[in-house]
Amino acid sequence: MRFAPLLLAALCALVLFTGLDGNGFLDWREARDAEVAREVIGQREGLTPLFGIEPLLEKPLPAYAPEALVHLFTRPLPLRSRQARAALALLLLLVTGSIGARHFGARAGVIAAGVLASALALPLAARTDGTQILAAIFAWVGCAALADAQFGRAAGRDLRLVVGYGALAAALVCAGPLPALWPLGGLGLYLALARPEAGWTRVRPLAGLVMMLGVALPWYAAMTERYGAAFLTRAPFFPYGLESRGPWYAGPVLAVSFLVVGFFPWSALLPGALAHAATWWRTGMRLPLPGAGRPRGDALPGDPLSRERREEGVAHFFIACLFAALAPIVAYPAPPMTAVLPALPAAALLCARFLDHLFEDATRVARPLTQAVRMLALIGTVGAVLLSLVATRVRDITPELRLLASVVFVTSWLPFLADFLGRRRLAAGLLALPVAFGTPVVAMRLLPAMEDYLSARSVAVAMAAVSPPVAPLLLVDPAPPTLRLYTERNLVPPGNLRTGFTRYRASDGHAYIAFRPVREKAVLHAAPGPLEILLRTPSLVLARVQPE
């Protein structure tokens, strides 16, 4: 393990810092956050997020603080914004690793950070959802304090709880109620099942909730006074308050699906790690006789029985945190996959404990590891086949998709081959390869090739090149955030096209219009003259017409 820090640094560089400047801002979440930060700074608004000079009640204003700082102190380039989110992701890895080292040992801490760094949802969140990274950091600082209060030393407990509840208050201000409250829900679930002595008394939840409300109430009260019911109906679902609600039964399905996909490739190992959390690991252990007193987690630190009880108690607490962190996905209206990020540190810590024991005695955990690498090979094969099929349909990006399919296929089978040869520790390390090698391929090859599918930047550039200054641009649908972010022309909201063509002309006599390809027939029907296509992209078409 002497080279573990170097390997972890290389993994972080590959996953978080590769190809950050390969393309512009992408729709919707990344570009929308950047546009909100730009408008808030330009309008000097200190209370309400703005998008298109209108209130955007999606998440609290402090959620845009990292993006706003980038706009204030550097040029608003995607590179700087993504570097800031990557730095936040590194901070989340540090928090996760420190929790693992605190409760399971230094080796487990390094492994936990490596597992989380090579989970699919982390680089995705670092690209698109900085708010969820912030929420996960604050929530897991709070979880660390709660875990220390339950399983750590009594000395310094109050100070750690102050820090923990302060972090949960920050989560409430930055991301909303659900990201701030699920750690307490996880603790409640653990205490209800484990029933330790003086469980709630140790963490002082009432004082903590008062502290959280005291920090968050000024902003929430001011927003309630300004927007009333419109704000109150969206606030419970921050940071995804804009999305429309789907059917009730979709929530549990999304939670499980997001965990499986977002924790790829380690989701293949997670069932074994969950089962391993209830395994008395160290040899010579015997459960105490019925009726015997249960030692406290901070008692008899040198006693192996006490240590085993404490480690398993912490593992069970992390299982409770895993389920509690998935619960908001059930409540959110149509959340993105990055909503699973707060649950991933718990899954990474459980896998880290399993892998730490693998380094102690590989033969005792050989069976669940073998099952995991077989499952990964199967999932990787299916994923590679699906990518190859998509490549035949989307010819613009066929080479990039085929390259990604090859990387996924090869890296998914390497752990199986290592396990087949009896190199189980090597097989466990190779589980990180699909994301470690797949992310640079996506960042450096696939995303630049797909930019016109995910961004309207080329339309904005073309509009600036062919139209006079301050020319109006008619819109058939609401403007994508990248069009609003990059264009230097006046955007006309959707309305009556026939009236718009004659009313909103540029100084050169043309009326400019942007629309999605599926709207082309309707635009042709409404156009008062021949429609000249200036630029056609997969996501947006730019055209102009000279009304007669």
Residue pairs with C-beta under 8 A, 6 or more apart in sequence:
1 107
1 110
1 359
4 107
4 110
4 111
4 114
5 110
7 114
8 110
8 113
8 114
8 117
11 114
11 117
11 118
11 432
11 436
12 90
12 93
12 117
14 436
14 437
14 439
14 440
15 117
15 118
15 122
15 123
15 435
15 436
15 439
16 86
16 89
16 90
16 117
16 122
16 123
16 126
17 83
17 86
18 439
18 440
18 443
18 444
19 440
19 442
19 443
19 444
19 447
19 448
20 78
20 79
20 82
20 83
20 86
20 443
21 77
21 78
21 79
22 443
22 444
22 447
22 448
23 78
23 447
23 448
23 451
23 454
23 455
24 78
24 451
24 455
24 457
24 482
24 486
25 31
25 34
25 78
25 81
25 455
25 457
25 481
25 482
25 485
25 486
26 127
26 128
26 447
26 451
26 454
26 455
26 482
27 454
27 455
27 456
27 480
27 481
27 482
27 539
28 480
28 481
29 128
29 129
29 336
30 78
30 81
30 127
30 128
31 455
31 480
31 481
31 482
31 484
31 485
32 51
32 56
32 481
33 64
33 67
33 130
33 131
34 67
34 71
34 76
34 78
34 81
34 481
34 485
35 51
35 481
35 484
35 485
36 49
36 50
36 51
36 56
36 64
36 67
37 64
37 67
37 68
37 70
37 71
37 76
38 71
38 76
38 485
39 45
39 50
39 51
39 52
39 53
40 49
40 50
40 61
40 64
40 68
41 68
41 71
41 72
43 50
43 53
46 61
47 61
47 219
47 222
47 223
47 226
48 55
48 56
48 61
48 223
48 226
48 227
49 55
49 56
49 57
49 58
49 59
49 60
49 61
49 63
49 64
50 56
51 481
51 484
52 479
52 484
55 227
56 242
57 227
57 230
57 231
57 234
57 235
57 241
57 242
58 234
58 238
58 239
58 240
58 241
58 242
59 131
59 174
59 175
59 176
59 238
59 239
59 240
59 241
60 173
60 174
60 175
60 176
60 219
60 238
60 239
61 219
62 173
62 174
62 219
63 130
63 131
63 134
63 174
63 175
63 239
65 174
66 84
66 85
66 88
66 130
66 134
67 81
67 84
67 130
69 84
70 76
70 80
70 81
70 84
74 80
82 126
82 127
84 130
85 125
85 126
85 127
85 130
85 133
86 126
88 126
88 130
88 133
88 134
88 137
89 122
89 123
89 125
89 126
89 133
91 137
92 116
92 122
92 133
92 136
92 137
92 140
92 345
93 113
93 116
93 117
94 113
95 137
95 140
95 141
95 144
95 345
96 112
96 113
96 116
96 140
96 345
96 348
96 349
97 109
97 110
97 112
97 113
98 109
98 144
99 109
99 112
99 140
99 143
99 144
99 147
99 345
99 349
100 108
100 109
100 110
100 111
100 112
100 113
100 348
100 349
100 352
100 353
101 108
101 109
101 110
102 109
102 144
102 147
102 148
102 152
103 147
103 151
103 310
103 311
103 314
103 349
104 112
104 311
104 314
104 349
104 352
104 353
104 356
105 356
107 356
107 359
108 349
108 352
108 353
108 355
108 356
109 352
111 351
111 352
111 355
111 356
112 345
112 348
112 349
112 351
112 352
113 348
114 432
115 266
115 347
115 348
115 351
115 352
115 355
115 432
116 122
116 344
116 345
116 348
117 432
118 265
118 266
118 431
118 432
118 433
118 434
118 435
118 436
119 262
119 263
119 264
119 266
119 344
119 347
119 348
119 435
120 261
120 262
120 263
120 264
120 265
120 435
121 258
121 261
121 262
121 263
121 337
121 338
121 340
121 341
121 344
122 341
122 344
123 435
123 439
123 443
124 262
124 337
124 338
125 132
125 133
125 338
125 341
126 133
128 336
128 338
129 336
129 338
129 341
131 174
131 175
131 239
132 175
132 179
132 239
132 338
132 339
132 341
132 342
133 341
134 171
134 174
134 175
135 171
135 174
135 175
135 176
135 179
135 180
135 239
135 341
135 342
136 179
136 341
136 342
136 344
136 345
137 167
138 167
138 168
138 170
138 171
138 174
138 175
138 179
138 180
139 167
139 168
139 171
139 179
139 180
139 182
139 183
139 325
139 342
140 183
140 342
140 345
141 163
141 164
141 167
142 164
142 165
142 167
142 168
142 171
142 180
142 183
143 164
143 183
143 186
143 321
143 345
144 160
144 164
145 160
145 161
145 163
145 164
145 165
145 167
146 161
146 164
146 183
146 184
146 187
146 203
147 314
147 317
148 157
148 160
149 157
149 160
149 161
149 164
149 202
149 203
150 187
150 190
150 196
150 199
150 202
150 203
150 297
150 313
150 317
151 297
151 298
151 310
151 313
151 314
151 317
152 160
152 297
152 298
153 298
154 298
157 202
161 203
161 204
161 208
162 211
164 208
165 207
165 208
165 211
165 212
166 211
166 215
168 180
168 181
168 183
168 184
168 208
168 212
169 180
169 211
169 212
169 214
169 215
169 216
170 215
171 179
171 180
172 179
172 180
172 181
172 212
172 215
172 216
173 215
173 216
173 219
175 238
175 239
176 235
176 236
176 237
176 238
176 239
176 241
177 235
177 236
177 238
178 236
178 237
178 238
178 327
178 328
178 331
178 332
179 238
179 239
179 328
179 342
180 212
180 216
182 321
182 324
182 325
182 327
182 328
182 342
183 321
183 324
184 205
184 208
184 209
185 324
185 327
186 317
186 320
186 321
186 322
186 323
186 324
186 325
187 203
187 317
187 320
189 320
189 323
189 324
190 316
190 317
190 320
190 321
191 199
191 200
193 316
193 320
194 313
194 316
196 294
196 297
196 313
197 294
197 296
220 235
223 231
223 235
224 231
224 232
234 241
234 242
235 241
236 331
237 243
237 331
237 332
237 333
240 332
240 333
240 334
240 335
240 336
240 339
243 332
243 333
243 334
243 335
244 333
244 334
245 333
245 334
246 333
246 334
251 329
251 330
251 331
251 332
252 330
254 329
254 330
254 335
255 326
255 327
255 329
255 330
255 340
258 326
258 329
258 335
258 337
258 339
258 340
259 267
259 270
259 326
259 340
259 343
259 347
260 267
261 267
261 337
262 337
262 338
262 340
262 341
262 344
263 270
263 340
263 344
263 347
264 379
264 434
264 435
265 376
265 379
265 380
265 412
265 431
265 432
265 433
265 434
265 435
266 347
266 348
266 351
266 431
267 347
268 372
268 373
268 375
268 376
268 379
268 431
269 351
269 354
269 368
269 369
269 372
269 431
270 347
270 350
270 351
271 368
272 354
272 365
272 368
272 369
272 371
272 372
273 347
273 350
273 351
273 353
273 354
273 368
274 319
274 350
275 368
276 350
276 353
276 354
276 357
276 365
276 368
277 312
277 315
277 316
277 318
277 319
277 350
277 353
278 312
278 315
278 316
280 287
280 308
280 312
281 308
281 311
281 357
281 360
282 304
282 308
284 304
285 304
285 305
285 308
288 294
288 305
294 309
295 303
295 305
295 306
295 309
297 306
297 309
297 310
297 313
298 310
299 306
300 306
301 307
311 353
315 349
315 350
315 353
318 346
318 349
318 350
319 346
319 350
321 343
321 346
322 343
322 346
322 347
322 350
325 342
325 343
325 346
326 340
326 343
328 335
328 339
328 342
329 335
329 339
329 340
332 339
354 365
354 368
355 428
357 364
357 365
358 365
358 369
358 424
358 425
358 428
359 425
362 369
362 424
362 425
366 424
369 419
369 424
369 427
369 428
370 419
372 415
372 431
373 415
373 416
373 418
373 419
373 427
373 431
374 416
376 412
376 415
376 416
376 431
376 434
377 412
377 413
377 415
377 416
379 412
380 408
380 409
380 411
380 412
380 413
380 434
381 409
381 412
381 413
383 405
383 408
383 412
384 405
384 406
384 408
384 409
384 412
385 405
387 401
387 402
387 404
387 405
387 408
388 401
388 402
388 405
390 401
391 397
391 398
391 401
391 402
391 405
392 398
394 401
396 449
396 538
397 446
397 449
397 450
400 441
400 445
400 446
400 449
400 450
401 446
403 441
403 445
404 438
404 441
404 442
404 445
404 446
407 434
407 437
407 438
407 441
408 434
408 438
411 430
411 433
411 434
411 436
411 437
411 438
412 434
414 430
414 433
415 427
415 428
415 430
415 431
415 433
416 427
418 424
418 426
418 427
418 430
419 427
447 454
451 457
451 458
452 458
452 537
452 538
452 539
453 537
453 538
453 539
454 539
455 480
455 482
455 539
456 479
456 480
456 482
456 483
456 486
456 514
456 537
456 539
456 540
457 482
457 486
458 535
458 537
459 483
459 487
459 514
459 535
459 537
459 540
459 542
460 482
460 483
460 486
460 487
460 488
461 486
462 534
462 535
462 542
463 471
463 473
463 487
463 489
463 512
463 514
463 534
463 542
464 487
464 488
464 489
466 534
466 544
467 473
467 489
467 506
467 508
467 510
467 512
467 544
468 506
468 507
468 508
469 488
470 489
470 490
471 489
471 490
471 506
471 507
471 508
471 512
472 489
472 490
472 491
472 492
472 504
472 505
472 506
472 511
472 512
473 487
473 489
473 490
473 491
473 492
473 512
473 513
473 514
474 492
474 497
474 500
474 501
474 504
474 511
474 512
474 513
474 514
475 491
475 492
475 493
475 494
475 513
475 514
475 515
476 494
476 497
476 513
476 514
476 515
476 516
476 519
476 522
476 523
477 494
477 515
477 516
477 519
478 493
478 494
479 491
479 514
480 539
480 540
483 491
483 514
483 540
484 491
489 512
492 500
492 504
497 513
497 522
497 523
497 526
497 527
498 526
498 528
500 511
500 513
501 511
501 513
501 526
501 527
501 528
501 545
501 547
502 511
502 528
502 547
504 511
505 511
505 547
506 512
509 546
510 544
510 545
510 546
511 544
511 545
511 546
511 547
512 542
512 543
512 544
513 523
513 542
513 543
513 544
513 545
514 540
514 541
514 542
514 543
515 523
515 540
515 541
515 543
516 539
516 540
516 541
517 536
517 538
517 540
517 541
520 541
523 531
523 543
524 531
527 545
528 545
528 547
528 548
529 545
529 546
529 547
529 548
530 545
530 546
531 543
531 544
531 545
532 543
532 544
532 545
533 541
533 542
533 543
534 542
534 543
534 544
535 541
535 542
536 542
